[in-house]
Amino acid sequence: MVAISKIATGDGHGENSPYFDGWKAYETNPFHPTDRPDGIIQMGLAENELCFNFIKKWVMKHPEASLCSAQGVNKFKETALFQDYHGMPEFRQAVAKFMGKVRGGRVEFDPDRIVMSGGATGAHEMVAFCLADPGEAFLVPTPYYPGFDRDLRWRTGVELVPVVCKSSNDFKITTNALETAYEKAKEDNLKVKGLLVTNPSNPLGNILDRDTLKGIVEFINEKNIHLVGDEIYAATVFMEPEFVSISEIIEEVECKRDLIHIVYSLSKDMGFPGFRVGLVYSYNDSVLSCARKMSSFGLVSSQTQHLIASMLSDDDFVDSFIVESKEQLFRRHKYFTWSLSQVGIGSLKSNAGLFIWMDLRKLLKEKTLEAEMDLWRVIINEVKLNVSPGSSFHCNEPGWFRVCFANMDDHTMEVALLRIRTFMLEHNKAMVPRKLCSQSSLKLSFSRRRDDFMSQSIMSPHSPLPQSPLVQART
Amino acid sequence: MGLLSRKASCNSHGQDSSYFLGWQEYENNPYHEVTNPKGIIQMGLAENQLCFDLFESWLVKNPDAVSLKRDGKSIFKELALFQDYHGLPALKNALVDFMAEIRRNKVIFDPNHIVLTAGATSANETLMFCLADEGDAFLLPTPYYPGFDRDLKWRTGVEIIPIHCTGSNGFKITLSAIEEAYQQAQKKNLTVKGVLITNPSNPLGTTMAREELDLLINFIDDKQIHLISDEVYSGTVFNSPSFVSVMEVLKDKNLEKTQVWERVHLVYSLSKDLSLPGFRIGAIYSNDSIVVAAATKMSSFGLVSSQTQYLLSAMLSDKKFTKEYVSENHRRLRQRRRDLISGLEKAGIRCLDSNAGLFCWVDMRHLLNSDTFEAEMELWEKIVYDVKLNISPGSSCHCVEPGWFRVCFANMSENTLQIAIQRLESFVSSIATINTQSHEELKSLRKKTRNNWVFRLSFQSFHDREQDDR
């Protein structure tokens, strides 16, 4: 009996990772405020739900963008027939402009260097197909997004070699770590074709500083390997320091531009994962030409290209959206991290992304992967929160967890925080501030705590909290 | 300078084929009724532009579907966040019903066995990744859609071995042709993983007979390999015989739930039947749940936009609309084909008898200078550059017999079609004039200069061509 392919029967799809186990557990018992108040709260999904009302208003005011209204209907035929893999010019222009604005106007993007893909997922696979042959390798700093194991390797046959980053220096990507990984690849007889960095980082939620970026660019130039910058969280930088893109660094340092490629998407920055708007931006003409042909396997629906083109061409909307999004993320991040600190839970200092990198090392029975898995099972089954264990991100040190905060409403956030507080109290692992009342009046004290927090309003000129992004936006 | 992959540096993307060169030529000089009446008329694009008025009135009556509302309430957020690779259930349910309707409800499909993909392009590639390893082979009857060379082979590393079909029997698949292809594969040390057919056929425009499907099922059963049936044109069968899907034949042979049934997979899309190529709505249907599971995960690389899934779920759920659309579409296609055929007949050109698709398989063997592919290319170049019609030469579809061309008829206005026919008629009558001269005279003429008739036909373009290097 002729079997199906090795690719189909193997587990290169990566779904046996604990990252997905938590999702599966969530799916069997999902939290709902009224129907299922004891269900599992999803904190493993890096989605941005904070700005939908803002975006929805625009969509309602612009029916022609959705091909309704008389003007819209007239465009239906032309749109429905448009399958040119170059993509609609107005779509590429609008996205290029948006990318520039997200980088504070410090760099301009050429619409003709944009190639569409089926989300960032499709973009990563496409880049791997263009740059590497089966058996060749990419270096990827750890911890990294679990999906890369599938996206870069599954159907391409490309290998990933981790660049191990450590908590002792806040997981910085040092030249030393890069060199070590490169040598390891050589020892394993793997030809390294490129380095993939995610900036802002998933799962860390921080950005690469200028020196690190320069070090990276020097490294890839010296080794003559490609640099792929996944910048899908670029617009989620809600606080200083300011985001520095690879596109800016290559203007400042010597660099072979043919080695530079950026992966982008609207799934995180705008909260549109369903629309599958991904792209590859390459400074290499041959890669562009090849990628464009490959994009046939995952073009953006012309209906969606039309909507996005209209939306992102509206300068007023885009400028307001970028500010609003930062503001919402800043508030949510601040409240969440503050609440956690009240029960002695710390996280890596972060200024971007839709999640925090939570430090639960001191809750581990021992510094092992098994202990991390035990703790994780407790968090899912007893605390009823789906969080993602650091091991699923290939973190070299047990005890770290990625916890998402932007994919829920305020009420759900409160419930999640209450559960965390309860758990910490029960385990007596944290220093409990005196203000906290006894367990029986937890609810009351909790809401009072929120009032405490909110009274130190970030809008107040006397706020002890770090700068609101609104201050930043003026520059 | 960093090296790229072998895939990036080779030309398995297939775009150096004449199929695409003709398109490029058209892009440089596209016909327009008003602004460029001497331009090249695109007859190489299998698109259906005949029924957009029906969509437009449906949209006006159903604004919620495009404005992302349900019962007047915005569901923008819900759709923007929907990225589940299982797909929108409402769309899958409506799609399987639509597919069943096209098959006169002789087959029922299970929505849990359908996988949504970004167009049939992605569906075909995904199935290759699921069913074959790098270096394995699939057998394909010729002539076949040129895009398969890219879709099935490029990134997958799978090989295609042709099953040669000829005009002597209307290009039908024969057992000896299949067996010969299978042996060819064995000689090359290739493991054959399956057969891929397109039914209705592109480029032939014909539906497969039950006997052919029966033959194929027996063959794959015997060899224990897969059968993929690309049925993207199933909704364009505008004349009898009615469309018979391989799934129907399996059912009639009482082979449901058997091993061979699990090895039959369909590819579908709304690009041809509903003329929505820009929306990238494709699908894989498999009876094998392992294939469904693997393909579902792979669809992450090319999901259908949720915005589009929602629109189509509304459209396809409107059974009254889909019935009217399909029947009106058939009527207009039938008429359009009739117009093309009668025009060609006047020019003494015949076509393969066809009952489906958006094109005709045109027999221009009698216009060739010799029974060779060089002669076919020569003729094609004249038709593209001098007659200014972009049609697709049979060789780009891997046809073994020179002289056949695919000519599309549904992607233009009635007016434009008539102009195309007139140009062809003029061309053919001018060739007829030449054919009265002796063969020898012709040879010596060619030795000295370009053909006089070309010179007569288009003085201007002749001089333009002299400057180009081709």
Interface residues (C-beta under 8 A of the other chain):
Chain A: M1 V2 I4 S5 K6 I7 A8 T9 H13 E15 E47 E49 F52 I55 K56 V59 M60 P63 S66 L67 C68 G72 V73 N74 F76 K77 T79 A80 L81 F82 Q83 G118 G119 T121 G122 E125 F129 C130 L131 A132 D133 P134 E136 R150 D151 W154 R155 G157 K193 G194 N224 I225 H226 K256 D258 L259 S267 G271 F272 P273 G274 F275 R276 N284 S286 V287 C290 K293 M294 S296 F297 G298 L299 V300 S301 S302 Q303 T304 L307
Chain B: M1 G2 L3 L4 S5 R6 K7 A8 S9 H13 Q15 E47 Q49 F52 F55 E56 L59 V60 P63 V66 S67 L68 S74 F76 K77 L79 A80 L81 F82 Q83 A118 G119 T121 S122 E125 F129 C130 L131 A132 D133 E134 D136 R150 D151 W154 R155 K193 G194 K223 Q224 I225 H226 Q259 R263 S271 S275 L276 P277 G278 F279 R280 D288 I290 V291 A294 A295 K297 M298 S300 F301 G302 L303 V304 S305 S306 Q307 T308 L311
